[in-house]
Structure formats: structure tokens, C-alpha cells
Amino acid sequence: MPETGKRLKRYNHDHLKGENYFLLKMSRIRLEVASYKELEARKKRVNDLEKLYMDMSLQKELQKKGRKRKLREDRIVCPTAGPVYKWRMEQKR
């Protein structure tokens, strides 16, 4: 991202007129669009990694000791795409 900013600064020649000025503006716009595409791709990757992390942490919790059960569809308060689990309360000692 900093490289794009340097490139935009380098092209800051507003004293140009005519066709050169138009081409310069278009190159700035192209760089900006490319930067936003990269930002969107990074955001999508972060979301995908968060989903994967949550799934892996759920699997890790399911492997631990303790009573747990999968809730039926009619018992779920707000339905989601994935299964919902409920852990039984353990007595504190």
C-alpha cells in the first residue's frame, strides 16, 4: 500500500494540461481502483480466516471432556447455518 501512495505522490503534476493531464488523471484512478481491489481481497481473506479459526476452535472444544449435546432445530432461539451445541453446567468445587 505505501508503494501506491509514493506512486500517486510522484504523479502529482497538476500544471500539465490537455491530453497529458487526462492520461495522468486516468493512471491515478487506475492505481486507486487497484488499491481498493487489494483492500477488498485482504478483507475477504481476513473474514475467511476468522471463520476457519472459529470452526477449528469449536472442534477443539468438542474434543474436550464434559457433557455436551447438539440442539434440535426447534430448540434454537436464533437459527444459524451451522449446528448449535450446549454444554451441561459443571459443579464448581
N, CA, C and O atoms as CSV, one atom per row, in Angstrom:
chain,resi,resn,atom,element,x,y,z
A,1,MET,N,N,0.806,-1.195,0.000
A,1,MET,CA,C,0.000,0.000,0.000
A,1,MET,C,C,0.852,1.264,0.000
A,1,MET,O,O,0.496,2.212,-0.699
A,2,PRO,N,N,1.966,1.334,0.749
A,2,PRO,CA,C,2.782,2.545,0.717
A,2,PRO,C,C,3.362,2.822,-0.662
A,2,PRO,O,O,3.541,3.980,-1.038
A,3,GLU,N,N,3.656,1.772,-1.415
A,3,GLU,CA,C,4.207,1.975,-2.761
A,3,GLU,C,C,3.214,2.746,-3.631
A,3,GLU,O,O,3.611,3.614,-4.409
A,4,THR,N,N,1.939,2.433,-3.501
A,4,THR,CA,C,0.923,3.112,-4.294
A,4,THR,C,C,0.874,4.581,-3.924
A,4,THR,O,O,0.749,5.443,-4.793
A,5,GLY,N,N,0.973,4.865,-2.630
A,5,GLY,CA,C,0.974,6.250,-2.192
A,5,GLY,C,C,2.151,7.016,-2.750
A,5,GLY,O,O,2.015,8.177,-3.134
A,6,LYS,N,N,3.319,6.368,-2.799
A,6,LYS,CA,C,4.504,7.013,-3.370
A,6,LYS,C,C,4.294,7.283,-4.854
A,6,LYS,O,O,4.673,8.333,-5.371
A,7,ARG,N,N,3.676,6.304,-5.533
A,7,ARG,CA,C,3.434,6.482,-6.961
A,7,ARG,C,C,2.460,7.632,-7.197
A,7,ARG,O,O,2.630,8.416,-8.131
A,8,LEU,N,N,1.432,7.728,-6.340
A,8,LEU,CA,C,0.474,8.816,-6.503
A,8,LEU,C,C,1.135,10.166,-6.242
A,8,LEU,O,O,0.852,11.136,-6.944
A,9,LYS,N,N,2.008,10.238,-5.246
A,9,LYS,CA,C,2.701,11.487,-4.957
A,9,LYS,C,C,3.607,11.884,-6.116
A,9,LYS,O,O,3.691,13.053,-6.492
A,10,ARG,N,N,4.279,10.886,-6.668
A,10,ARG,CA,C,5.211,11.147,-7.752
A,10,ARG,C,C,4.485,11.737,-8.960
A,10,ARG,O,O,5.056,12.546,-9.692
A,11,TYR,N,N,3.230,11.338,-9.173
A,11,TYR,CA,C,2.486,11.805,-10.330
A,11,TYR,C,C,1.699,13.090,-10.055
A,11,TYR,O,O,0.803,13.425,-10.829
A,12,ASN,N,N,1.998,13.798,-9.005
A,12,ASN,CA,C,1.250,14.994,-8.651
A,12,ASN,C,C,1.756,16.195,-9.447
A,12,ASN,O,O,2.400,17.082,-8.888
A,13,HIS,N,N,1.469,16.229,-10.737
A,13,HIS,CA,C,1.874,17.318,-11.621
A,13,HIS,C,C,0.610,17.951,-12.179
A,13,HIS,O,O,0.197,17.641,-13.297
A,14,ASP,N,N,-0.002,18.835,-11.406
A,14,ASP,CA,C,-1.254,19.451,-11.848
A,14,ASP,C,C,-1.026,20.571,-12.864
A,14,ASP,O,O,-1.983,21.089,-13.438
A,15,HIS,N,N,0.238,20.947,-13.089
A,15,HIS,CA,C,0.498,22.008,-14.050
A,15,HIS,C,C,0.385,21.521,-15.494
A,15,HIS,O,O,0.375,22.329,-16.422
A,16,LEU,N,N,0.301,20.217,-15.686
A,16,LEU,CA,C,0.141,19.674,-17.035
A,16,LEU,C,C,-1.279,19.940,-17.533
A,16,LEU,O,O,-2.227,19.923,-16.748
A,17,LYS,N,N,-1.421,20.179,-18.796
A,17,LYS,CA,C,-2.731,20.450,-19.377
A,17,LYS,C,C,-2.965,19.537,-20.565
A,17,LYS,O,O,-2.035,18.948,-21.117
A,18,GLY,N,N,-4.200,19.436,-20.935
A,18,GLY,CA,C,-4.558,18.722,-22.147
A,18,GLY,C,C,-4.528,17.217,-21.993
A,18,GLY,O,O,-4.945,16.669,-20.973
A,19,GLU,N,N,-4.029,16.561,-23.024
A,19,GLU,CA,C,-4.052,15.101,-23.088
A,19,GLU,C,C,-3.168,14.469,-22.021
A,19,GLU,O,O,-3.536,13.450,-21.435
A,20,ASN,N,N,-2.006,15.063,-21.764
A,20,ASN,CA,C,-1.117,14.516,-20.733
A,20,ASN,C,C,-1.779,14.548,-19.362
A,20,ASN,O,O,-1.649,13.607,-18.580
A,21,TYR,N,N,-2.485,15.627,-19.079
A,21,TYR,CA,C,-3.181,15.750,-17.800
A,21,TYR,C,C,-4.267,14.683,-17.683
A,21,TYR,O,O,-4.435,14.078,-16.624
A,22,PHE,N,N,-5.000,14.453,-18.766
A,22,PHE,CA,C,-6.046,13.435,-18.768
A,22,PHE,C,C,-5.450,12.048,-18.531
A,22,PHE,O,O,-5.987,11.268,-17.744
A,23,LEU,N,N,-4.341,11.738,-19.210
A,23,LEU,CA,C,-3.693,10.430,-19.025
A,23,LEU,C,C,-3.190,10.273,-17.602
A,23,LEU,O,O,-3.275,9.188,-17.026
A,24,LEU,N,N,-2.666,11.351,-17.031
A,24,LEU,CA,C,-2.178,11.308,-15.661
A,24,LEU,C,C,-3.325,11.046,-14.687
A,24,LEU,O,O,-3.189,10.251,-13.756
A,25,LYS,N,N,-4.448,11.716,-14.906
A,25,LYS,CA,C,-5.627,11.502,-14.060
A,25,LYS,C,C,-6.118,10.061,-14.162
A,25,LYS,O,O,-6.478,9.446,-13.158
A,26,MET,N,N,-6.129,9.529,-15.382
A,26,MET,CA,C,-6.589,8.153,-15.580
A,26,MET,C,C,-5.662,7.164,-14.881
A,26,MET,O,O,-6.133,6.179,-14.313
A,27,SER,N,N,-4.362,7.406,-14.912
A,27,SER,CA,C,-3.437,6.494,-14.237
A,27,SER,C,C,-3.637,6.564,-12.731
A,27,SER,O,O,-3.521,5.546,-12.048
A,28,ARG,N,N,-3.935,7.746,-12.200
A,28,ARG,CA,C,-4.231,7.872,-10.768
A,28,ARG,C,C,-5.475,7.067,-10.410
A,28,ARG,O,O,-5.510,6.363,-9.400
A,29,ILE,N,N,-6.482,7.185,-11.249
A,29,ILE,CA,C,-7.735,6.467,-10.997
A,29,ILE,C,C,-7.490,4.960,-11.039
A,29,ILE,O,O,-8.008,4.225,-10.199
A,30,ARG,N,N,-6.702,4.495,-12.013
A,30,ARG,CA,C,-6.391,3.066,-12.109
A,30,ARG,C,C,-5.668,2.579,-10.857
A,30,ARG,O,O,-5.976,1.507,-10.336
A,31,LEU,N,N,-4.697,3.373,-10.371
A,31,LEU,CA,C,-3.969,2.995,-9.163
A,31,LEU,C,C,-4.902,2.936,-7.958
A,31,LEU,O,O,-4.786,2.045,-7.116
A,32,GLU,N,N,-5.817,3.878,-7.882
A,32,GLU,CA,C,-6.766,3.899,-6.764
A,32,GLU,C,C,-7.690,2.686,-6.814
A,32,GLU,O,O,-7.954,2.063,-5.786
A,33,VAL,N,N,-8.176,2.354,-7.995
A,33,VAL,CA,C,-9.053,1.194,-8.149
A,33,VAL,C,C,-8.309,-0.083,-7.777
A,33,VAL,O,O,-8.860,-0.955,-7.105
A,34,ALA,N,N,-7.059,-0.188,-8.214
A,34,ALA,CA,C,-6.263,-1.374,-7.880
A,34,ALA,C,C,-6.051,-1.471,-6.371
A,34,ALA,O,O,-6.086,-2.564,-5.805
A,35,SER,N,N,-5.834,-0.338,-5.727
A,35,SER,CA,C,-5.641,-0.338,-4.276
A,35,SER,C,C,-6.901,-0.797,-3.555
A,35,SER,O,O,-6.830,-1.565,-2.596
A,36,TYR,N,N,-8.049,-0.324,-4.017
A,36,TYR,CA,C,-9.297,-0.741,-3.383
A,36,TYR,C,C,-9.578,-2.222,-3.622
A,36,TYR,O,O,-10.105,-2.898,-2.739
A,37,LYS,N,N,-9.239,-2.726,-4.785
A,37,LYS,CA,C,-9.414,-4.164,-5.046
A,37,LYS,C,C,-8.548,-4.982,-4.100
A,37,LYS,O,O,-8.991,-5.996,-3.559
A,38,GLU,N,N,-7.314,-4.537,-3.904
A,38,GLU,CA,C,-6.416,-5.245,-2.993
A,38,GLU,C,C,-6.955,-5.193,-1.563
A,38,GLU,O,O,-6.881,-6.181,-0.833
A,39,LEU,N,N,-7.492,-4.051,-1.170
A,39,LEU,CA,C,-8.066,-3.915,0.168
A,39,LEU,C,C,-9.243,-4.860,0.350
A,39,LEU,O,O,-9.356,-5.514,1.386
A,40,GLU,N,N,-10.113,-4.939,-0.639
A,40,GLU,CA,C,-11.261,-5.847,-0.563
A,40,GLU,C,C,-10.805,-7.304,-0.473
A,40,GLU,O,O,-11.378,-8.094,0.278
A,41,ALA,N,N,-9.778,-7.651,-1.237
A,41,ALA,CA,C,-9.267,-9.023,-1.200
A,41,ALA,C,C,-8.703,-9.345,0.179
A,41,ALA,O,O,-8.889,-10.449,0.691
A,42,ARG,N,N,-8.016,-8.378,0.775
A,42,ARG,CA,C,-7.466,-8.604,2.114
A,42,ARG,C,C,-8.571,-8.751,3.151
A,42,ARG,O,O,-8.481,-9.602,4.036
A,43,LYS,N,N,-9.618,-7.926,3.049
A,43,LYS,CA,C,-10.741,-8.030,3.979
A,43,LYS,C,C,-11.429,-9.382,3.848
A,43,LYS,O,O,-11.798,-9.997,4.848
A,44,LYS,N,N,-11.601,-9.842,2.611
A,44,LYS,CA,C,-12.241,-11.143,2.388
A,44,LYS,C,C,-11.395,-12.263,2.987
A,44,LYS,O,O,-11.923,-13.200,3.586
A,45,ARG,N,N,-10.094,-12.159,2.824
A,45,ARG,CA,C,-9.193,-13.175,3.385
A,45,ARG,C,C,-9.269,-13.182,4.908
A,45,ARG,O,O,-9.274,-14.250,5.520
A,46,VAL,N,N,-9.327,-12.005,5.525
A,46,VAL,CA,C,-9.442,-11.928,6.981
A,46,VAL,C,C,-10.741,-12.582,7.435
A,46,VAL,O,O,-10.744,-13.338,8.407
A,47,ASN,N,N,-11.839,-12.303,6.749
A,47,ASN,CA,C,-13.122,-12.916,7.118
A,47,ASN,C,C,-13.070,-14.432,6.984
A,47,ASN,O,O,-13.562,-15.152,7.852
A,48,ASP,N,N,-12.479,-14.914,5.903
A,48,ASP,CA,C,-12.365,-16.363,5.711
A,48,ASP,C,C,-11.525,-17.001,6.811
A,48,ASP,O,O,-11.870,-18.064,7.329
A,49,LEU,N,N,-10.417,-16.344,7.165
A,49,LEU,CA,C,-9.556,-16.881,8.222
A,49,LEU,C,C,-10.259,-16.860,9.581
A,49,LEU,O,O,-10.067,-17.773,10.384
A,50,GLU,N,N,-11.065,-15.840,9.848
A,50,GLU,CA,C,-11.822,-15.791,11.098
A,50,GLU,C,C,-12.830,-16.927,11.175
A,50,GLU,O,O,-12.980,-17.560,12.220
A,51,LYS,N,N,-13.524,-17.189,10.066
A,51,LYS,CA,C,-14.484,-18.297,10.044
A,51,LYS,C,C,-13.778,-19.624,10.283
A,51,LYS,O,O,-14.260,-20.466,11.042
A,52,LEU,N,N,-12.633,-19.805,9.631
A,52,LEU,CA,C,-11.872,-21.032,9.796
A,52,LEU,C,C,-11.401,-21.189,11.240
A,52,LEU,O,O,-11.446,-22.288,11.793
A,53,TYR,N,N,-10.949,-20.093,11.849
A,53,TYR,CA,C,-10.489,-20.127,13.234
A,53,TYR,C,C,-11.632,-20.498,14.173
A,53,TYR,O,O,-11.453,-21.305,15.085
A,54,MET,N,N,-12.809,-19.909,13.949
A,54,MET,CA,C,-13.959,-20.220,14.805
A,54,MET,C,C,-14.359,-21.687,14.671
A,54,MET,O,O,-14.693,-22.333,15.664
A,55,ASP,N,N,-14.326,-22.213,13.452
A,55,ASP,CA,C,-14.661,-23.619,13.236
A,55,ASP,C,C,-13.653,-24.529,13.933
A,55,ASP,O,O,-14.033,-25.519,14.559
A,56,MET,N,N,-12.379,-24.194,13.824
A,56,MET,CA,C,-11.347,-25.009,14.462
A,56,MET,C,C,-11.454,-24.949,15.985
A,56,MET,O,O,-11.257,-25.960,16.658
A,57,SER,N,N,-11.763,-23.774,16.532
A,57,SER,CA,C,-11.895,-23.656,17.991
A,57,SER,C,C,-13.115,-24.440,18.477
A,57,SER,O,O,-13.074,-25.027,19.559
A,58,LEU,N,N,-14.209,-24.461,17.692
A,58,LEU,CA,C,-15.375,-25.259,18.058
A,58,LEU,C,C,-15.016,-26.741,18.073
A,58,LEU,O,O,-15.387,-27.457,19.003
A,59,GLN,N,N,-14.306,-27.202,17.062
A,59,GLN,CA,C,-13.898,-28.604,17.020
A,59,GLN,C,C,-13.009,-28.951,18.214
A,59,GLN,O,O,-13.114,-30.043,18.772
A,60,LYS,N,N,-12.144,-28.032,18.600
A,60,LYS,CA,C,-11.259,-28.250,19.750
A,60,LYS,C,C,-12.081,-28.354,21.037
A,60,LYS,O,O,-11.806,-29.202,21.886
A,61,GLU,N,N,-13.093,-27.484,21.178
A,61,GLU,CA,C,-13.952,-27.532,22.364
A,61,GLU,C,C,-14.761,-28.820,22.404
A,61,GLU,O,O,-14.988,-29.375,23.479
A,62,LEU,N,N,-15.198,-29.300,21.244
A,62,LEU,CA,C,-15.984,-30.536,21.197
A,62,LEU,C,C,-15.148,-31.754,21.576
A,62,LEU,O,O,-15.694,-32.757,22.035
A,63,GLN,N,N,-13.851,-31.680,21.393
A,63,GLN,CA,C,-12.985,-32.804,21.731
A,63,GLN,C,C,-12.695,-32.880,23.227
A,63,GLN,O,O,-12.265,-33.925,23.715
A,64,LYS,N,N,-12.921,-31.797,23.959
A,64,LYS,CA,C,-12.628,-31.771,25.391
A,64,LYS,C,C,-13.624,-32.628,26.160
A,64,LYS,O,O,-14.670,-33.016,25.639
A,65,LYS,N,N,-13.273,-32.914,27.413
A,65,LYS,CA,C,-14.159,-33.686,28.279
A,65,LYS,C,C,-15.379,-32.856,28.650
A,65,LYS,O,O,-15.370,-31.629,28.557
A,66,GLY,N,N,-16.411,-33.542,29.066
A,66,GLY,CA,C,-17.620,-32.863,29.519
A,66,GLY,C,C,-18.808,-33.247,28.667
A,66,GLY,O,O,-18.676,-33.701,27.530
A,67,ARG,N,N,-19.991,-33.045,29.266
A,67,ARG,CA,C,-21.220,-33.392,28.550
A,67,ARG,C,C,-21.637,-32.226,27.665
A,67,ARG,O,O,-21.653,-31.071,28.091
A,68,LYS,N,N,-21.961,-32.548,26.467
A,68,LYS,CA,C,-22.463,-31.551,25.524
A,68,LYS,C,C,-23.445,-32.245,24.595
A,68,LYS,O,O,-23.391,-33.457,24.383
A,69,ARG,N,N,-24.331,-31.445,24.056
A,69,ARG,CA,C,-25.314,-32.029,23.139
A,69,ARG,C,C,-25.625,-31.028,22.038
A,69,ARG,O,O,-25.504,-29.815,22.210
A,70,LYS,N,N,-26.019,-31.567,20.929
A,70,LYS,CA,C,-26.385,-30.752,19.774
A,70,LYS,C,C,-27.863,-30.402,19.896
A,70,LYS,O,O,-28.698,-31.291,20.067
A,71,LEU,N,N,-28.193,-29.121,19.811
A,71,LEU,CA,C,-29.585,-28.708,19.942
A,71,LEU,C,C,-30.368,-29.024,18.674
A,71,LEU,O,O,-29.852,-28.923,17.561
A,72,ARG,N,N,-31.633,-29.409,18.870
A,72,ARG,CA,C,-32.504,-29.659,17.730
A,72,ARG,C,C,-32.930,-28.332,17.127
A,72,ARG,O,O,-32.813,-27.281,17.756
A,73,GLU,N,N,-33.421,-28.395,15.911
A,73,GLU,CA,C,-33.825,-27.185,15.185
A,73,GLU,C,C,-34.914,-26.403,15.918
A,73,GLU,O,O,-34.902,-25.172,15.906
A,74,ASP,N,N,-35.862,-27.109,16.561
A,74,ASP,CA,C,-36.970,-26.414,17.225
A,74,ASP,C,C,-36.547,-25.759,18.537
A,74,ASP,O,O,-37.279,-24.917,19.055
A,75,ARG,N,N,-35.391,-26.119,19.090
A,75,ARG,CA,C,-34.923,-25.568,20.363
A,75,ARG,C,C,-33.991,-24.364,20.179
A,75,ARG,O,O,-33.648,-23.701,21.158
A,76,ILE,N,N,-33.588,-24.080,18.967
A,76,ILE,CA,C,-32.645,-22.990,18.705
A,76,ILE,C,C,-33.407,-21.666,18.695
A,76,ILE,O,O,-34.428,-21.530,18.020
A,77,VAL,N,N,-32.895,-20.691,19.455
A,77,VAL,CA,C,-33.566,-19.390,19.556
A,77,VAL,C,C,-33.417,-18.610,18.257
A,77,VAL,O,O,-34.410,-18.160,17.685
A,78,CYS,N,N,-32.178,-18.447,17.787
A,78,CYS,CA,C,-31.967,-17.755,16.508
A,78,CYS,C,C,-31.205,-18.710,15.591
A,78,CYS,O,O,-30.021,-18.969,15.805
A,79,PRO,N,N,-31.880,-19.229,14.577
A,79,PRO,CA,C,-31.259,-20.240,13.714
A,79,PRO,C,C,-30.035,-19.701,12.966
A,79,PRO,O,O,-30.016,-18.558,12.507
A,80,THR,N,N,-29.034,-20.542,12.860
A,80,THR,CA,C,-27.824,-20.202,12.117
A,80,THR,C,C,-27.580,-21.286,11.070
A,80,THR,O,O,-28.325,-22.261,10.971
A,81,ALA,N,N,-26.522,-21.090,10.297
A,81,ALA,CA,C,-26.224,-22.056,9.239
A,81,ALA,C,C,-25.649,-23.345,9.822
A,81,ALA,O,O,-25.950,-24.437,9.339
A,82,GLY,N,N,-24.831,-23.221,10.846
A,82,GLY,CA,C,-24.155,-24.389,11.393
A,82,GLY,C,C,-24.892,-24.969,12.590
A,82,GLY,O,O,-25.868,-24.390,13.065
A,83,PRO,N,N,-24.425,-26.115,13.076
A,83,PRO,CA,C,-25.041,-26.736,14.247
A,83,PRO,C,C,-24.748,-25.929,15.517
A,83,PRO,O,O,-23.733,-25.239,15.613
A,84,VAL,N,N,-25.663,-26.036,16.489
A,84,VAL,CA,C,-25.509,-25.331,17.763
A,84,VAL,C,C,-25.374,-26.364,18.858
A,84,VAL,O,O,-26.147,-27.320,18.914
A,85,TYR,N,N,-24.393,-26.179,19.734
A,85,TYR,CA,C,-24.132,-27.110,20.820
A,85,TYR,C,C,-24.379,-26.429,22.152
A,85,TYR,O,O,-24.266,-25.209,22.278
A,86,LYS,N,N,-24.726,-27.255,23.160
A,86,LYS,CA,C,-24.947,-26.741,24.500
A,86,LYS,C,C,-24.180,-27.625,25.478
A,86,LYS,O,O,-24.260,-28.851,25.418
A,87,TRP,N,N,-23.439,-26.987,26.374
A,87,TRP,CA,C,-22.668,-27.717,27.361
A,87,TRP,C,C,-23.453,-27.765,28.666
A,87,TRP,O,O,-24.124,-26.802,29.039
A,88,ARG,N,N,-23.358,-28.891,29.349
A,88,ARG,CA,C,-24.030,-29.035,30.633
A,88,ARG,C,C,-23.219,-28.305,31.702
A,88,ARG,O,O,-21.989,-28.302,31.670
A,89,MET,N,N,-23.927,-27.687,32.649
A,89,MET,CA,C,-23.251,-26.964,33.724
A,89,MET,C,C,-22.470,-27.952,34.579
A,89,MET,O,O,-22.963,-29.033,34.901
A,90,GLU,N,N,-21.261,-27.578,34.942
A,90,GLU,CA,C,-20.454,-28.398,35.840
A,90,GLU,C,C,-20.448,-27.764,37.211
A,90,GLU,O,O,-20.448,-26.541,37.348
A,91,GLN,N,N,-20.443,-28.614,38.225
A,91,GLN,CA,C,-20.439,-28.120,39.592
A,91,GLN,C,C,-19.045,-27.606,39.937
A,91,GLN,O,O,-18.046,-28.295,39.731
A,92,LYS,N,N,-18.995,-26.389,40.463
A,92,LYS,CA,C,-17.718,-25.820,40.869
A,92,LYS,C,C,-17.316,-26.425,42.204
A,92,LYS,O,O,-18.154,-26.609,43.086
A,93,ARG,N,N,-16.047,-26.730,42.348
A,93,ARG,CA,C,-15.592,-27.387,43.582
A,93,ARG,C,C,-14.811,-26.447,44.434
A,93,ARG,O,O,-14.350,-26.827,45.510
